[in-house]
Amino acid sequence: MEKNGVTKAKSAVSITKKELKKAAKKAKKAAKKAEKRERKDIKAAYTKALRKQSPDKMIAILAIILASAPVVLQLIVDKKDAK
């Protein structure tokens, strides 16, 4: 039983949709992993700064805020783009 041209096209479209869905899912998972890694790095930097027991902890806290600013800004931009 051979497929005609229309059925082949529908099959190709269906396969392409599935592939796009898989790719989107992988991209979302990778983004989530990267965000988790960034949070972990920020937390590690904060913990390291506090362990040093430096007399000027405000500098350490400021460094953490500056390190996390791009992540926060990206989240804000993503939420605005989603709307």
mmCIF file as gemmi writes it, N, C-alpha and C atoms, coordinates in Angstrom:
data_model
loop_
_atom_site.group_PDB
_atom_site.id
_atom_site.type_symbol
_atom_site.label_atom_id
_atom_site.label_alt_id
_atom_site.label_comp_id
_atom_site.label_asym_id
_atom_site.label_entity_id
_atom_site.label_seq_id
_atom_site.pdbx_PDB_ins_code
_atom_site.Cartn_x
_atom_site.Cartn_y
_atom_site.Cartn_z
_atom_site.occupancy
_atom_site.B_iso_or_equiv
_atom_site.pdbx_formal_charge
_atom_site.auth_seq_id
_atom_site.auth_asym_id
_atom_site.pdbx_PDB_model_num
ATOM 1 N N . MET Axp A 1 ? 0.848 -1.19 0 1 0 ? 1 A 1
ATOM 2 C CA . MET Axp A 1 ? 0 0 0 1 0 ? 1 A 1
ATOM 3 C C . MET Axp A 1 ? 0.887 1.244 0 1 0 ? 1 A 1
ATOM 4 N N . GLU Axp A 2 ? 0.839 1.972 -1.08 1 0 ? 2 A 1
ATOM 5 C CA . GLU Axp A 2 ? 1.66 3.168 -1.205 1 0 ? 2 A 1
ATOM 6 C C . GLU Axp A 2 ? 0.89 4.39 -0.746 1 0 ? 2 A 1
ATOM 7 N N . LYS Axp A 3 ? 1.633 5.328 -0.194 1 0 ? 3 A 1
ATOM 8 C CA . LYS Axp A 3 ? 1.011 6.583 0.226 1 0 ? 3 A 1
ATOM 9 C C . LYS Axp A 3 ? 1.022 7.55 -0.949 1 0 ? 3 A 1
ATOM 10 N N . ASN Axp A 4 ? -0.048 8.307 -1.067 1 0 ? 4 A 1
ATOM 11 C CA . ASN Axp A 4 ? -0.051 9.324 -2.125 1 0 ? 4 A 1
ATOM 12 C C . ASN Axp A 4 ? 0.677 10.575 -1.621 1 0 ? 4 A 1
ATOM 13 N N . GLY Axp A 5 ? 0.825 11.568 -2.477 1 0 ? 5 A 1
ATOM 14 C CA . GLY Axp A 5 ? 1.578 12.773 -2.136 1 0 ? 5 A 1
ATOM 15 C C . GLY Axp A 5 ? 1.032 13.525 -0.94 1 0 ? 5 A 1
ATOM 16 N N . VAL Axp A 6 ? -0.296 13.587 -0.821 1 0 ? 6 A 1
ATOM 17 C CA . VAL Axp A 6 ? -0.922 14.325 0.28 1 0 ? 6 A 1
ATOM 18 C C . VAL Axp A 6 ? -0.622 13.645 1.607 1 0 ? 6 A 1
ATOM 19 N N . THR Axp A 7 ? -0.749 12.339 1.644 1 0 ? 7 A 1
ATOM 20 C CA . THR Axp A 7 ? -0.501 11.595 2.872 1 0 ? 7 A 1
ATOM 21 C C . THR Axp A 7 ? 0.964 11.719 3.284 1 0 ? 7 A 1
ATOM 22 N N . LYS Axp A 8 ? 1.876 11.685 2.305 1 0 ? 8 A 1
ATOM 23 C CA . LYS Axp A 8 ? 3.298 11.838 2.602 1 0 ? 8 A 1
ATOM 24 C C . LYS Axp A 8 ? 3.585 13.22 3.181 1 0 ? 8 A 1
ATOM 25 N N . ALA Axp A 9 ? 2.947 14.23 2.622 1 0 ? 9 A 1
ATOM 26 C CA . ALA Axp A 9 ? 3.144 15.596 3.114 1 0 ? 9 A 1
ATOM 27 C C . ALA Axp A 9 ? 2.627 15.732 4.54 1 0 ? 9 A 1
ATOM 28 N N . LYS Axp A 10 ? 1.451 15.156 4.799 1 0 ? 10 A 1
ATOM 29 C CA . LYS Axp A 10 ? 0.885 15.209 6.15 1 0 ? 10 A 1
ATOM 30 C C . LYS Axp A 10 ? 1.803 14.497 7.131 1 0 ? 10 A 1
ATOM 31 N N . SER Axp A 11 ? 2.343 13.379 6.717 1 0 ? 11 A 1
ATOM 32 C CA . SER Axp A 11 ? 3.262 12.618 7.56 1 0 ? 11 A 1
ATOM 33 C C . SER Axp A 11 ? 4.522 13.431 7.849 1 0 ? 11 A 1
ATOM 34 N N . ALA Axp A 12 ? 5.045 14.094 6.838 1 0 ? 12 A 1
ATOM 35 C CA . ALA Axp A 12 ? 6.248 14.912 7.011 1 0 ? 12 A 1
ATOM 36 C C . ALA Axp A 12 ? 5.987 16.075 7.959 1 0 ? 12 A 1
ATOM 37 N N . VAL Axp A 13 ? 4.821 16.705 7.818 1 0 ? 13 A 1
ATOM 38 C CA . VAL Axp A 13 ? 4.453 17.819 8.699 1 0 ? 13 A 1
ATOM 39 C C . VAL Axp A 13 ? 4.33 17.322 10.132 1 0 ? 13 A 1
ATOM 40 N N . SER Axp A 14 ? 3.719 16.171 10.309 1 0 ? 14 A 1
ATOM 41 C CA . SER Axp A 14 ? 3.556 15.597 11.639 1 0 ? 14 A 1
ATOM 42 C C . SER Axp A 14 ? 4.91 15.313 12.283 1 0 ? 14 A 1
ATOM 43 N N . ILE Axp A 15 ? 5.811 14.739 11.519 1 0 ? 15 A 1
ATOM 44 C CA . ILE Axp A 15 ? 7.15 14.432 12.036 1 0 ? 15 A 1
ATOM 45 C C . ILE Axp A 15 ? 7.892 15.717 12.39 1 0 ? 15 A 1
ATOM 46 N N . THR Axp A 16 ? 7.771 16.734 11.538 1 0 ? 16 A 1
ATOM 47 C CA . THR Axp A 16 ? 8.437 18.01 11.792 1 0 ? 16 A 1
ATOM 48 C C . THR Axp A 16 ? 7.901 18.655 13.063 1 0 ? 16 A 1
ATOM 49 N N . LYS Axp A 17 ? 6.591 18.602 13.258 1 0 ? 17 A 1
ATOM 50 C CA . LYS Axp A 17 ? 5.993 19.164 14.471 1 0 ? 17 A 1
ATOM 51 C C . LYS Axp A 17 ? 6.538 18.468 15.708 1 0 ? 17 A 1
ATOM 52 N N . LYS Axp A 18 ? 6.641 17.15 15.644 1 0 ? 18 A 1
ATOM 53 C CA . LYS Axp A 18 ? 7.171 16.39 16.777 1 0 ? 18 A 1
ATOM 54 C C . LYS Axp A 18 ? 8.616 16.779 17.064 1 0 ? 18 A 1
ATOM 55 N N . GLU Axp A 19 ? 9.411 16.93 16.004 1 0 ? 19 A 1
ATOM 56 C CA . GLU Axp A 19 ? 10.816 17.307 16.173 1 0 ? 19 A 1
ATOM 57 C C . GLU Axp A 19 ? 10.942 18.701 16.774 1 0 ? 19 A 1
ATOM 58 N N . LEU Axp A 20 ? 10.103 19.63 16.318 1 0 ? 20 A 1
ATOM 59 C CA . LEU Axp A 20 ? 10.126 20.984 16.865 1 0 ? 20 A 1
ATOM 60 C C . LEU Axp A 20 ? 9.75 20.981 18.338 1 0 ? 20 A 1
ATOM 61 N N . LYS Axp A 21 ? 8.763 20.173 18.683 1 0 ? 21 A 1
ATOM 62 C CA . LYS Axp A 21 ? 8.324 20.081 20.069 1 0 ? 21 A 1
ATOM 63 C C . LYS Axp A 21 ? 9.45 19.532 20.951 1 0 ? 21 A 1
ATOM 64 N N . LYS Axp A 22 ? 10.143 18.507 20.449 1 0 ? 22 A 1
ATOM 65 C CA . LYS Axp A 22 ? 11.267 17.93 21.197 1 0 ? 22 A 1
ATOM 66 C C . LYS Axp A 22 ? 12.385 18.953 21.37 1 0 ? 22 A 1
ATOM 67 N N . ALA Axp A 23 ? 12.671 19.696 20.304 1 0 ? 23 A 1
ATOM 68 C CA . ALA Axp A 23 ? 13.741 20.698 20.358 1 0 ? 23 A 1
ATOM 69 C C . ALA Axp A 23 ? 13.4 21.803 21.352 1 0 ? 23 A 1
ATOM 70 N N . ALA Axp A 24 ? 12.143 22.236 21.364 1 0 ? 24 A 1
ATOM 71 C CA . ALA Axp A 24 ? 11.713 23.27 22.302 1 0 ? 24 A 1
ATOM 72 C C . ALA Axp A 24 ? 11.832 22.772 23.736 1 0 ? 24 A 1
ATOM 73 N N . LYS Axp A 25 ? 11.463 21.519 23.939 1 0 ? 25 A 1
ATOM 74 C CA . LYS Axp A 25 ? 11.545 20.931 25.276 1 0 ? 25 A 1
ATOM 75 C C . LYS Axp A 25 ? 12.998 20.858 25.745 1 0 ? 25 A 1
ATOM 76 N N . LYS Axp A 26 ? 13.903 20.461 24.839 1 0 ? 26 A 1
ATOM 77 C CA . LYS Axp A 26 ? 15.324 20.388 25.181 1 0 ? 26 A 1
ATOM 78 C C . LYS Axp A 26 ? 15.879 21.771 25.501 1 0 ? 26 A 1
ATOM 79 N N . ALA Axp A 27 ? 15.482 22.768 24.715 1 0 ? 27 A 1
ATOM 80 C CA . ALA Axp A 27 ? 15.964 24.131 24.935 1 0 ? 27 A 1
ATOM 81 C C . ALA Axp A 27 ? 15.49 24.659 26.283 1 0 ? 27 A 1
ATOM 82 N N . LYS Axp A 28 ? 14.236 24.369 26.606 1 0 ? 28 A 1
ATOM 83 C CA . LYS Axp A 28 ? 13.678 24.813 27.881 1 0 ? 28 A 1
ATOM 84 C C . LYS Axp A 28 ? 14.42 24.145 29.039 1 0 ? 28 A 1
ATOM 85 N N . LYS Axp A 29 ? 14.699 22.866 28.886 1 0 ? 29 A 1
ATOM 86 C CA . LYS Axp A 29 ? 15.409 22.121 29.927 1 0 ? 29 A 1
ATOM 87 C C . LYS Axp A 29 ? 16.828 22.663 30.103 1 0 ? 29 A 1
ATOM 88 N N . ALA Axp A 30 ? 17.489 22.972 28.995 1 0 ? 30 A 1
ATOM 89 C CA . ALA Axp A 30 ? 18.849 23.508 29.052 1 0 ? 30 A 1
ATOM 90 C C . ALA Axp A 30 ? 18.867 24.883 29.718 1 0 ? 30 A 1
ATOM 91 N N . ALA Axp A 31 ? 17.866 25.707 29.405 1 0 ? 31 A 1
ATOM 92 C CA . ALA Axp A 31 ? 17.78 27.034 30.011 1 0 ? 31 A 1
ATOM 93 C C . ALA Axp A 31 ? 17.562 26.92 31.516 1 0 ? 31 A 1
ATOM 94 N N . LYS Axp A 32 ? 16.711 25.983 31.901 1 0 ? 32 A 1
ATOM 95 C CA . LYS Axp A 32 ? 16.431 25.774 33.318 1 0 ? 32 A 1
ATOM 96 C C . LYS Axp A 32 ? 17.694 25.311 34.046 1 0 ? 32 A 1
ATOM 97 N N . LYS Axp A 33 ? 18.449 24.423 33.402 1 0 ? 33 A 1
ATOM 98 C CA . LYS Axp A 33 ? 19.693 23.927 33.983 1 0 ? 33 A 1
ATOM 99 C C . LYS Axp A 33 ? 20.705 25.062 34.143 1 0 ? 33 A 1
ATOM 100 N N . ALA Axp A 34 ? 20.805 25.913 33.126 1 0 ? 34 A 1
ATOM 101 C CA . ALA Axp A 34 ? 21.746 27.035 33.173 1 0 ? 34 A 1
ATOM 102 C C . ALA Axp A 34 ? 21.375 28.006 34.286 1 0 ? 34 A 1
ATOM 103 N N . GLU Axp A 35 ? 20.077 28.264 34.429 1 0 ? 35 A 1
ATOM 104 C CA . GLU Axp A 35 ? 19.617 29.166 35.486 1 0 ? 35 A 1
ATOM 105 C C . GLU Axp A 35 ? 19.928 28.576 36.857 1 0 ? 35 A 1
ATOM 106 N N . LYS Axp A 36 ? 19.725 27.275 36.994 1 0 ? 36 A 1
ATOM 107 C CA . LYS Axp A 36 ? 20.016 26.6 38.261 1 0 ? 36 A 1
ATOM 108 C C . LYS Axp A 36 ? 21.511 26.695 38.576 1 0 ? 36 A 1
ATOM 109 N N . ARG Axp A 37 ? 22.347 26.525 37.543 1 0 ? 37 A 1
ATOM 110 C CA . ARG Axp A 37 ? 23.796 26.611 37.712 1 0 ? 37 A 1
ATOM 111 C C . ARG Axp A 37 ? 24.194 28.023 38.146 1 0 ? 37 A 1
ATOM 112 N N . GLU Axp A 38 ? 23.569 29.049 37.539 1 0 ? 38 A 1
ATOM 113 C CA . GLU Axp A 38 ? 23.871 30.434 37.902 1 0 ? 38 A 1
ATOM 114 C C . GLU Axp A 38 ? 23.489 30.709 39.347 1 0 ? 38 A 1
ATOM 115 N N . ARG Axp A 39 ? 22.333 30.22 39.756 1 0 ? 39 A 1
ATOM 116 C CA . ARG Axp A 39 ? 21.909 30.403 41.145 1 0 ? 39 A 1
ATOM 117 C C . ARG Axp A 39 ? 22.895 29.748 42.101 1 0 ? 39 A 1
ATOM 118 N N . LYS Axp A 40 ? 23.354 28.558 41.72 1 0 ? 40 A 1
ATOM 119 C CA . LYS Axp A 40 ? 24.312 27.833 42.552 1 0 ? 40 A 1
ATOM 120 C C . LYS Axp A 40 ? 25.616 28.62 42.664 1 0 ? 40 A 1
ATOM 121 N N . ASP Axp A 41 ? 26.072 29.202 41.549 1 0 ? 41 A 1
ATOM 122 C CA . ASP Axp A 41 ? 27.299 29.999 41.553 1 0 ? 41 A 1
ATOM 123 C C . ASP Axp A 41 ? 27.149 31.232 42.438 1 0 ? 41 A 1
ATOM 124 N N . ILE Axp A 42 ? 25.99 31.877 42.346 1 0 ? 42 A 1
ATOM 125 C CA . ILE Axp A 42 ? 25.738 33.067 43.16 1 0 ? 42 A 1
ATOM 126 C C . ILE Axp A 42 ? 25.737 32.698 44.637 1 0 ? 42 A 1
ATOM 127 N N . LYS Axp A 43 ? 25.075 31.598 44.961 1 0 ? 43 A 1
ATOM 128 C CA . LYS Axp A 43 ? 25.014 31.153 46.352 1 0 ? 43 A 1
ATOM 129 C C . LYS Axp A 43 ? 26.41 30.809 46.87 1 0 ? 43 A 1
ATOM 130 N N . ALA Axp A 44 ? 27.21 30.151 46.031 1 0 ? 44 A 1
ATOM 131 C CA . ALA Axp A 44 ? 28.573 29.788 46.427 1 0 ? 44 A 1
ATOM 132 C C . ALA Axp A 44 ? 29.418 31.04 46.667 1 0 ? 44 A 1
ATOM 133 N N . ALA Axp A 45 ? 29.275 32.035 45.813 1 0 ? 45 A 1
ATOM 134 C CA . ALA Axp A 45 ? 30.03 33.28 45.977 1 0 ? 45 A 1
ATOM 135 C C . ALA Axp A 45 ? 29.623 33.991 47.264 1 0 ? 45 A 1
ATOM 136 N N . TYR Axp A 46 ? 28.337 33.992 47.546 1 0 ? 46 A 1
ATOM 137 C CA . TYR Axp A 46 ? 27.831 34.624 48.767 1 0 ? 46 A 1
ATOM 138 C C . TYR Axp A 46 ? 28.372 33.901 49.996 1 0 ? 46 A 1
ATOM 139 N N . THR Axp A 47 ? 28.304 32.578 49.981 1 0 ? 47 A 1
ATOM 140 C CA . THR Axp A 47 ? 28.796 31.783 51.106 1 0 ? 47 A 1
ATOM 141 C C . THR Axp A 47 ? 30.291 32.001 51.303 1 0 ? 47 A 1
ATOM 142 N N . LYS Axp A 48 ? 31.03 32.033 50.206 1 0 ? 48 A 1
ATOM 143 C CA . LYS Axp A 48 ? 32.478 32.245 50.278 1 0 ? 48 A 1
ATOM 144 C C . LYS Axp A 48 ? 32.787 33.616 50.875 1 0 ? 48 A 1
ATOM 145 N N . ALA Axp A 49 ? 32.039 34.624 50.476 1 0 ? 49 A 1
ATOM 146 C CA . ALA Axp A 49 ? 32.258 35.974 50.989 1 0 ? 49 A 1
ATOM 147 C C . ALA Axp A 49 ? 31.971 36.04 52.484 1 0 ? 49 A 1
ATOM 148 N N . LEU Axp A 50 ? 30.932 35.342 52.921 1 0 ? 50 A 1
ATOM 149 C CA . LEU Axp A 50 ? 30.606 35.358 54.346 1 0 ? 50 A 1
ATOM 150 C C . LEU Axp A 50 ? 31.622 34.567 55.168 1 0 ? 50 A 1
ATOM 151 N N . ARG Axp A 51 ? 32.179 33.507 54.586 1 0 ? 51 A 1
ATOM 152 C CA . ARG Axp A 51 ? 33.164 32.696 55.307 1 0 ? 51 A 1
ATOM 153 C C . ARG Axp A 51 ? 34.46 33.452 55.553 1 0 ? 51 A 1
ATOM 154 N N . LYS Axp A 52 ? 34.773 34.366 54.684 1 0 ? 52 A 1
ATOM 155 C CA . LYS Axp A 52 ? 36.018 35.114 54.836 1 0 ? 52 A 1
ATOM 156 C C . LYS Axp A 52 ? 35.997 35.968 56.101 1 0 ? 52 A 1
ATOM 157 N N . GLN Axp A 53 ? 34.819 36.239 56.61 1 0 ? 53 A 1
ATOM 158 C CA . GLN Axp A 53 ? 34.655 37.085 57.79 1 0 ? 53 A 1
ATOM 159 C C . GLN Axp A 53 ? 35.346 38.436 57.596 1 0 ? 53 A 1
ATOM 160 N N . SER Axp A 54 ? 35.176 38.973 56.412 1 0 ? 54 A 1
ATOM 161 C CA . SER Axp A 54 ? 35.782 40.273 56.133 1 0 ? 54 A 1
ATOM 162 C C . SER Axp A 54 ? 35.075 41.338 56.967 1 0 ? 54 A 1
ATOM 163 N N . PRO Axp A 55 ? 35.819 42.328 57.428 1 0 ? 55 A 1
ATOM 164 C CA . PRO Axp A 55 ? 35.201 43.374 58.248 1 0 ? 55 A 1
ATOM 165 C C . PRO Axp A 55 ? 34.166 44.182 57.465 1 0 ? 55 A 1
ATOM 166 N N . ASP Axp A 56 ? 34.331 44.247 56.166 1 0 ? 56 A 1
ATOM 167 C CA . ASP Axp A 56 ? 33.394 45.026 55.367 1 0 ? 56 A 1
ATOM 168 C C . ASP Axp A 56 ? 32.522 44.085 54.546 1 0 ? 56 A 1
ATOM 169 N N . LYS Axp A 57 ? 31.477 43.561 55.159 1 0 ? 57 A 1
ATOM 170 C CA . LYS Axp A 57 ? 30.589 42.619 54.473 1 0 ? 57 A 1
ATOM 171 C C . LYS Axp A 57 ? 29.721 43.315 53.425 1 0 ? 57 A 1
ATOM 172 N N . MET Axp A 58 ? 29.579 44.617 53.544 1 0 ? 58 A 1
ATOM 173 C CA . MET Axp A 58 ? 28.761 45.334 52.569 1 0 ? 58 A 1
ATOM 174 C C . MET Axp A 58 ? 29.365 45.222 51.168 1 0 ? 58 A 1
ATOM 175 N N . ILE Axp A 59 ? 30.675 45.209 51.078 1 0 ? 59 A 1
ATOM 176 C CA . ILE Axp A 59 ? 31.326 45.058 49.768 1 0 ? 59 A 1
ATOM 177 C C . ILE Axp A 59 ? 31.008 43.684 49.19 1 0 ? 59 A 1
ATOM 178 N N . ALA Axp A 60 ? 31.035 42.667 50.063 1 0 ? 60 A 1
ATOM 179 C CA . ALA Axp A 60 ? 30.729 41.311 49.607 1 0 ? 60 A 1
ATOM 180 C C . ALA Axp A 60 ? 29.282 41.221 49.135 1 0 ? 60 A 1
ATOM 181 N N . ILE Axp A 61 ? 28.383 41.812 49.895 1 0 ? 61 A 1
ATOM 182 C CA . ILE Axp A 61 ? 26.964 41.779 49.532 1 0 ? 61 A 1
ATOM 183 C C . ILE Axp A 61 ? 26.739 42.545 48.223 1 0 ? 61 A 1
ATOM 184 N N . LEU Axp A 62 ? 27.414 43.668 48.069 1 0 ? 62 A 1
ATOM 185 C CA . LEU Axp A 62 ? 27.305 44.448 46.833 1 0 ? 62 A 1
ATOM 186 C C . LEU Axp A 62 ? 27.809 43.639 45.637 1 0 ? 62 A 1
ATOM 187 N N . ALA Axp A 63 ? 28.893 42.905 45.841 1 0 ? 63 A 1
ATOM 188 C CA . ALA Axp A 63 ? 29.427 42.07 44.76 1 0 ? 63 A 1
ATOM 189 C C . ALA Axp A 63 ? 28.423 40.997 44.356 1 0 ? 63 A 1
ATOM 190 N N . ILE Axp A 64 ? 27.74 40.421 45.333 1 0 ? 64 A 1
ATOM 191 C CA . ILE Axp A 64 ? 26.735 39.396 45.047 1 0 ? 64 A 1
ATOM 192 C C . ILE Axp A 64 ? 25.567 40.011 44.28 1 0 ? 64 A 1
ATOM 193 N N . ILE Axp A 65 ? 25.137 41.181 44.701 1 0 ? 65 A 1
ATOM 194 C CA . ILE Axp A 65 ? 24.024 41.851 44.016 1 0 ? 65 A 1
ATOM 195 C C . ILE Axp A 65 ? 24.406 42.155 42.569 1 0 ? 65 A 1
ATOM 196 N N . LEU Axp A 66 ? 25.621 42.639 42.365 1 0 ? 66 A 1
ATOM 197 C CA . LEU Axp A 66 ? 26.071 42.934 41.002 1 0 ? 66 A 1
ATOM 198 C C . LEU Axp A 66 ? 26.209 41.666 40.166 1 0 ? 66 A 1
ATOM 199 N N . ALA Axp A 67 ? 26.585 40.569 40.812 1 0 ? 67 A 1
ATOM 200 C CA . ALA Axp A 67 ? 26.71 39.307 40.079 1 0 ? 67 A 1
ATOM 201 C C . ALA Axp A 67 ? 25.347 38.755 39.683 1 0 ? 67 A 1
ATOM 202 N N . SER Axp A 68 ? 24.346 38.986 40.521 1 0 ? 68 A 1
ATOM 203 C CA . SER Axp A 68 ? 23.017 38.436 40.24 1 0 ? 68 A 1
ATOM 204 C C . SER Axp A 68 ? 22.151 39.373 39.4 1 0 ? 68 A 1
ATOM 205 N N . ALA Axp A 69 ? 22.562 40.603 39.214 1 0 ? 69 A 1
ATOM 206 C CA . ALA Axp A 69 ? 21.761 41.571 38.462 1 0 ? 69 A 1
ATOM 207 C C . ALA Axp A 69 ? 21.43 41.105 37.043 1 0 ? 69 A 1
ATOM 208 N N . PRO Axp A 70 ? 22.375 40.564 36.28 1 0 ? 70 A 1
ATOM 209 C CA . PRO Axp A 70 ? 22.022 40.12 34.92 1 0 ? 70 A 1
ATOM 210 C C . PRO Axp A 70 ? 20.953 39.029 34.903 1 0 ? 70 A 1
ATOM 211 N N . VAL Axp A 71 ? 20.997 38.137 35.887 1 0 ? 71 A 1
ATOM 212 C CA . VAL Axp A 71 ? 19.999 37.062 35.959 1 0 ? 71 A 1
ATOM 213 C C . VAL Axp A 71 ? 18.621 37.653 36.217 1 0 ? 71 A 1
ATOM 214 N N . VAL Axp A 72 ? 18.546 38.582 37.161 1 0 ? 72 A 1
ATOM 215 C CA . VAL Axp A 72 ? 17.269 39.215 37.498 1 0 ? 72 A 1
ATOM 216 C C . VAL Axp A 72 ? 16.74 40.003 36.301 1 0 ? 72 A 1
ATOM 217 N N . LEU Axp A 73 ? 17.61 40.752 35.652 1 0 ? 73 A 1
ATOM 218 C CA . LEU Axp A 73 ? 17.183 41.524 34.481 1 0 ? 73 A 1
ATOM 219 C C . LEU Axp A 73 ? 16.691 40.616 33.364 1 0 ? 73 A 1
ATOM 220 N N . GLN Axp A 74 ? 17.361 39.493 33.161 1 0 ? 74 A 1
ATOM 221 C CA . GLN Axp A 74 ? 16.935 38.55 32.118 1 0 ? 74 A 1
ATOM 222 C C . GLN Axp A 74 ? 15.558 37.984 32.435 1 0 ? 74 A 1
ATOM 223 N N . LEU Axp A 75 ? 15.303 37.667 33.71 1 0 ? 75 A 1
ATOM 224 C CA . LEU Axp A 75 ? 13.987 37.163 34.104 1 0 ? 75 A 1
ATOM 225 C C . LEU Axp A 75 ? 12.903 38.204 33.837 1 0 ? 75 A 1
ATOM 226 N N . ILE Axp A 76 ? 13.196 39.464 34.145 1 0 ? 76 A 1
ATOM 227 C CA . ILE Axp A 76 ? 12.227 40.539 33.911 1 0 ? 76 A 1
ATOM 228 C C . ILE Axp A 76 ? 11.949 40.679 32.415 1 0 ? 76 A 1
ATOM 229 N N . VAL Axp A 77 ? 12.99 40.657 31.604 1 0 ? 77 A 1
ATOM 230 C CA . VAL Axp A 77 ? 12.826 40.779 30.15 1 0 ? 77 A 1
ATOM 231 C C . VAL Axp A 77 ? 12.023 39.605 29.603 1 0 ? 77 A 1
ATOM 232 N N . ASP Axp A 78 ? 12.31 38.397 30.085 1 0 ? 78 A 1
ATOM 233 C CA . ASP Axp A 78 ? 11.576 37.215 29.632 1 0 ? 78 A 1
ATOM 234 C C . ASP Axp A 78 ? 10.098 37.313 29.979 1 0 ? 78 A 1
ATOM 235 N N . LYS Axp A 79 ? 9.787 37.8 31.172 1 0 ? 79 A 1
ATOM 236 C CA . LYS Axp A 79 ? 8.38 37.933 31.572 1 0 ? 79 A 1
ATOM 237 C C . LYS Axp A 79 ? 7.675 38.979 30.716 1 0 ? 79 A 1
ATOM 238 N N . LYS Axp A 80 ? 8.366 40.077 30.409 1 0 ? 80 A 1
ATOM 239 C CA . LYS Axp A 80 ? 7.758 41.105 29.563 1 0 ? 80 A 1
ATOM 240 C C . LYS Axp A 80 ? 7.564 40.594 28.143 1 0 ? 80 A 1
ATOM 241 N N . ASP Axp A 81 ? 8.519 39.809 27.643 1 0 ? 81 A 1
ATOM 242 C CA . ASP Axp A 81 ? 8.393 39.235 26.3 1 0 ? 81 A 1
ATOM 243 C C . ASP Axp A 81 ? 7.256 38.227 26.24 1 0 ? 81 A 1
ATOM 244 N N . ALA Axp A 82 ? 7.01 37.529 27.338 1 0 ? 82 A 1
ATOM 245 C CA . ALA Axp A 82 ? 5.942 36.529 27.378 1 0 ? 82 A 1
ATOM 246 C C . ALA Axp A 82 ? 4.571 37.192 27.266 1 0 ? 82 A 1
ATOM 247 N N . LYS Axp A 83 ? 4.466 38.418 27.744 1 0 ? 83 A 1
ATOM 248 C CA . LYS Axp A 83 ? 3.187 39.131 27.673 1 0 ? 83 A 1
ATOM 249 C C . LYS Axp A 83 ? 3.004 39.595 26.274 1 0 ? 83 A 1
